[in-house]
């Protein structure tokens, strides 16, 4: 698996990382033993990036990662965590004291004095526009509590505002074959500024795995059930904001593209993302060891053809552009 370096991050990252929301058991039970096996399989497959958040299982995901890395001190794993979602999403909650408190809690969970990357976790736009918040983050870097900071965003406009800040090392944004808007302005701006782009929800909450039918039912505690209409958080986080049945139909078309390239749908979807100019790392989740290994293998796929890329764009333009492009 090859690695990418963004100048502001100044550290090479594997082009396929591991998203660890699922290890918090917020949408299906995952034992500590299963979590360790998934982390181990990812590392064995060349993954050097774990993405987590303080709110995943209210610290459970961070704690699993901290314990795993403490048991494997020889590993050089870049851990990106996120803060801010444990409080009500009001700008005033992103106070100097709260930022410090959240970071200190993550340092404890991750068993690390200096966090590799702390990302504001999809904060209100006013937070991204607040000079004081970023002064505070600069202070946390100066204190050695964090090595670098970034912003996880919902919209392209938020991403551009974050990239414009000189201290921002990374922007995390939803990007997949069903959500192409970041290609318009965000990726070019990130390249020019030297900001890392972390592509999240790369399989559109599993749609692009090609495993679902319109009759698929998810558990009641799975966000693909309880947030399908944005009841709990931004609807764009679930199936990238596309209608489930439309997504299933589009995923069947995408599976045909993948098959013609000799790839499974999820590997094709991840490889296509990883090969985009400006994308530093892609962070699919994995519920099993087999998924973790399969996902990681996408980082070694030969360059996909221009024809494959054109088919992805045509599918998006025909099925989703009118619905999602201007929304995020």
ZICOR-V425735 format. One record per backbone hydrogen bond with DSSP energy under -0.5 kcal/mol. CO is the residue of the C=O (numbers start at 0). NH is the residue of the N-H. Records with the same first field share a line. If there is no record, write none. Layout:
CO->NH  NH
This chain:
1->14
3->12
5->8  9
12->3
14->16  281
17->50
18->285
19->22
20->23  25
21->24
24->27
27->26
30->34
31->35
32->36
33->37
34->38
35->39
36->40
37->41
38->42
39->43
40->44
41->46
42->45
47->77
48->17
49->51  79
50->19
52->55
54->56  57
55->58  60
56->59
58->62
59->63
60->64
61->65
62->66
63->67
64->68
65->69
66->70
67->71
71->74
74->76
76->78
77->49  79
78->80  116
79->51
80->118
81->53
82->120
83->86
87->89
89->92
90->93
92->94
94->98
95->99
96->100
97->101
98->102
99->103
100->104
101->105
102->106
103->107
104->108
105->109
106->110  111
107->110
112->114
114->146  147
116->80
117->149
118->82
119->121  151
123->126  127
124->128
126->129
128->130
129->133
130->134
131->135
132->136
133->137
134->138
135->139
136->140
137->141
138->142
139->144  145
140->143
144->114
147->117
148->168  169
149->119
150->171
151->121
154->158
155->159
156->160
157->161
158->162
159->163
161->164
164->167
166->148
168->195
169->150
170->197
171->152
172->199
175->178
178->175
179->182
180->183  184
181->186
184->188
185->189
186->190
187->191
188->192
189->193  194
193->7
195->170  197
196->198  279  280
197->172  199
198->282
199->174
200->203
202->207
203->206
205->208  210
206->209
212->215
218->221
221->224  225
222->226
224->227
226->229
233->236
234->237  240
236->238
237->240
238->241
242->246
243->247
244->248
245->249
246->250
247->251
248->252
249->253
250->254
251->255
252->255  256
253->257
254->258
255->259
256->260
257->260  262
258->261
263->267
264->268
265->269
266->270
267->271
268->272
269->273
270->274
272->275
275->278
277->279
280->198
281->16
283->18
287->291
288->292
289->293
290->294
291->295
292->296
293->297
294->297
295->298
296->299
297->300
298->1
304->308
305->309
306->310
307->311
308->312
309->313
310->314
311->315
312->316
313->317
314->318
315->319  320
319->322  323  324
320->324
323->326  327
327->155
